[in-house]
Amino acid sequence: MSGFVEVFEVGPRDGLQNEKRLISAAEKIALVDLLSTAGFRRIEVASFVSPKWVPQMATSADVLGGIKRADGISYAALTPNMRGLEGAIMAKADEVAIFGSASEGFSKANINASIAESLERFRPVAEAAKGAGIPVRGYISCVVNCPYDGPTPPQSVAAVARELQAMGCYELSLGDTTGHAYPSEIKDMFRAVRDAVPDARLAGHYHDTSGRALENIEASLQEGVRVFDAAIGGLGGCPYAPGAAGNVATEAVHQRLRDLGYTTGLDAGILEQAAKMAQALRSAETTA
C-alpha cells in the first residue's frame, strides 16, 4: 500500500478542551504556531461553544486572532449553533464544523438535544456558513459504541451521515468516541455509510482507550479512508464519554502510516517537539 494520507490535527481544540487547568491563550497560540510548521493542511484550533459548558474554549477568538497563519493551512473551529458560527466568522476561522451523534443517549448528554433536534439546529448553521463562503465539516460521534446506549447500529451512523452530507458538509469525520471499537466493527460501519452516501468524503476519528486506534486506522485504510484526525501528544478525551482516553497521538499515526508505506507530508522532528509541548501543558496541570 502506498499514497498520501492526510492527518487532520485536532489537538489544540479537541485535545485541550478536556484539560482541567485553564490553559492560557498564549500557550495555545504557541502550540498552534509550532504545529503550523509541521506540514499540516488543516488544524482545528477553536470551539465557539458556551464557556459555561466548555470553559477551556473561552479564549477561542483570542487564539484565532493571535496565531501566525501559515499559507496553505485551514484553521478550523467548532460551531454548534448560529451564535457560534457568528463568533467563528468574526474571528476569521477558515472553516467550521458541526457535530452530531449516531446515538440518542450521547446526543442528549453532549448537546442536550435528540438526534433529530440536533440536525434541525445544524441546518441554518450550515446554510449560513455556505452563504458566507466557509466550508463546513461534519462530525459524527459514537459510531460504534455509546457510553449510554451501548452498541451503535451502523445504519444509525449512515442515517446521520446522509443528513449531514445533504446539508453540504464537505467531509464527514466518523468518531469512535469511547475508544472501544474493534477493526471489524469499524469496517462494518464504513461500509454502511458508503452504501448510504457513496460519494461522501470520509475521515476517521479514533480515541485510544483500548489501545486499538492504530489498528482501526489500518482497517479504515483498507476501506479506502485517507484522512484521519489525531491530537499531538495523545491529548484529549471527552467530558461526556466517561472513561474515554485521549485521541490517538499524531506522532504515532504519522509513524504507523510511514511504516505502512504512506506519506503524510509531516515533519517527524517538529511533531516530536510539539508532542513535548503538549505533554508539558498536561504536566503543568498535574503539578499545579
N, C-alpha and C positions, 0 to 999 in steps of 0.2 A: 504494500500500500504506500502511496505517496501523494503529494499535493499539498496545497496550502490549507491550513486550518486557522481560523481566527479565534483568539481568546479575547473576550469582552471583559475588561477589568471592572469589577463592581465593588472592590474593597473600600474605597472612600465613602460609599453610601451604604450598600447592603452589609459590608463588613463592619463598619464602625457604628451603625445605628443601634446595636445591642450592647455596646460597651457602657458600663455603669458610670465611669468617670466622664464628666463633660469635657470632651476634647476641644481645645480652642480652634477657632477658625484658622489661626496661623499654623497650627500643627497640621491641620487637614490640607491647607494650601501647600505646605512643604511636601507632603506625601504626594499630592496630585502633580506638583511640578516635577518631582523626581520620576514618577510614573510616565509623565509626558515625554520623557527622553528614552523610554524603553522600546518604542516601536508599536505601541497600541494604535488601533484605528478608532476605538471607542472606549471611553472611560465614564463610568457613572459616578457623579460627584455630589449629587444633591437630592434632597427629597422635600417637596413642599407639602408636607403633611402638618397637622396641628402640633405645635410644640408641646401641647398638653399631653399628647399620646406618645410622641417620639421626641423628647427634649434634645437628644443628641443632634437632630437635624435642624435646630432653630437657627443655626448660622449658615444655612444653605446659600442664601443670597450673598452673604459676605464671601463665601468660598468661591462662588462663580465669578464674583466681581474682583477677587484678588489673585486668581491663578494666572500664570503666564501661558496663554493659549498658544499651542503649537499648531502649525499648519498641518492639515490633513487629519486632525483628531476631532471627533464629535464628542462634545461634553454633554452628558445626559443627566436628566433629572426625573424623579418620580413625581407624578401629579395625579392624585386621587379624585380631584374634583375641579370645578371651574375656578375656584379661588386659588388652588394650587397651580393650575395652568397659567393664570394671570401672573402669579409670582415668578414662575419659571420664565415666562416671556419677558418680564421686566428685568430679570437677572441675565437675560440673553443665553439661556440654555439652547444648545444646538438641536437637541431632540428631547422628547419626553416619553414617559412610559406610563401606561395604566396597568393595574394589577388586579386580576380576579382569581378565583379559586375554582377547582373542579369538585370541591366538596362543600356541602352546605354548612357543616359544623365549623370549618375553618373560615369560611366567608363571613359568618356571623361573628366569630371571635376576632377576626382581623380587621374588618371594616364595618361591623355592625349592620350587615345587610345580607339578604339572601342572594343567591347567585343571580336570579332574575333581576332583583333590585339593583345589584351592583352593575349589571350590564346596562340597565337603563340610565344609571348615573354616569356611565362612561361615554355614552353616545354623544352628548353635547360637548364633552371634553375633546373627543376625537374629531368631531366636526369643526370645532373652533380651532384646534391645532392645525387641521388641514387648511382651513381658511387663512391661517397665519403663515402657511408655508413651512410648518415644523413637522418633521417626521414623527410618527407615533409607533412605539414598540409595545407589544402586549406580553405581560407575564401571566402565567397560569400556575398557581401553587397546588401542592398536594396531588400531583399527577399519578401517584401510585398508592400512597397511604396518607391517611389523615389522622392526626392525634385525637380527634373527637369522634370521627365516623368509621374508622377502620379502613379497610381496602377501598381504593377508588376504582370504579369500573372504567376501563379505557374509553368506553363510549361516552362517559361523562366529560372526559377531557376533550374528546373530539367535538362534542356539542358546544363547549365554551370556545374552543379554537375556531369553529365555524363562525360564531358570532363576532369574535374579535377581528377575524380577517375581514368580515363584511363591513366592519367599522373603518377599515383602512389601515390596520396595523401592518407595517411593512415586514415585521418579523415577530414570531411568537416564541418566547422563551419558556420552556416547559420544566417546571421545578420539582425535584424530589425534596420537598421541604423538610420532611422528618429525617431524611438520610438513611432510610432502611431498605430502599429498593434493591432488588436483585437484577442482574443484567437481562434475564429472560423477561422480567416484568417491564423493564424499560423498552425492550424491543416490541413487546405486545402493545404498549401504549403508543409508541411512534407509528406502528402500522395502522392502528385505529385512527389516529389523527390524519395520517396521509390518505386514508380511504375517504375521510370527510372533506379534507382540504388538500387535494393532491398537489396544488401549485403553491402552497404556503412555504415560506422560508422559515425553517425551524432551528431552534437552538436548545442546548441542554444546560440546565442549571442544577447542580448537584451539591447537596450538603454531604459531609463525610462522616456522619455519626457512626456508621457501621464499618467504616474503612473500605467501602466498595465504590467510592465515587470514580476512581480511575478506571475500574472495571466497567462501570456504567458508561463512561466516556468511550471506551473501546467498543462496547455494544452499540452505542449510538453511531459511531463511525461506520460500523457495518451496515447501519440503516441509512447511511448517506448524509448524516448530520455533519456540518463543517463549521459550526460556531458553538463555543462553549463559554459560559460565564464562569468567572473564577475570582477569588479575592486574594490579594497579595498577603502572604504570611498565614493564610488559612483563617483570616478574620471572619467573624460573623456568628450566625445563629439566628434565631427568630424568636421575638418576645411572645409570639402567640403559638409557638410549637414547642411545648415543654420538652427539654432534654435534647433538642436538636443541636448538633455541633455546628462548627463554622462551615463556611463554604469550602469547597476543595481549593487547595492552595494554588495560586497562579504558577508559582515556580515549579511545583510538582506536575501540573498539567503540561507546562512547556517541556519539561524533561521527558515525560511519557510520550508526548507526541513526537519529539525528536527521536526517541528510541524506536518508535514505530515507523520512522521514515518520513514523517511530515515536516513541513516548515511552518513557522509561526511568525517570522519577522521580528521576533523579540530578542533583546539583548540579555543573556543569562546573567551577566555581571551586574547590570542595573537591577534586574529582578532580585538578585541576592541582597543588594543594598536596600531596596525598597522593603523587602521582607524583614530585614533587621529593624528598619524604621517602624514598620507596622507592629512588630513584636515589642519594640520599646514603648510604643503608645499603650499597649496592653500591660506591659510590666509596670509602667508608671501607675496604672490603675490599681494593681495588686499591692503596690508598696505605699500607696497614698494613705 
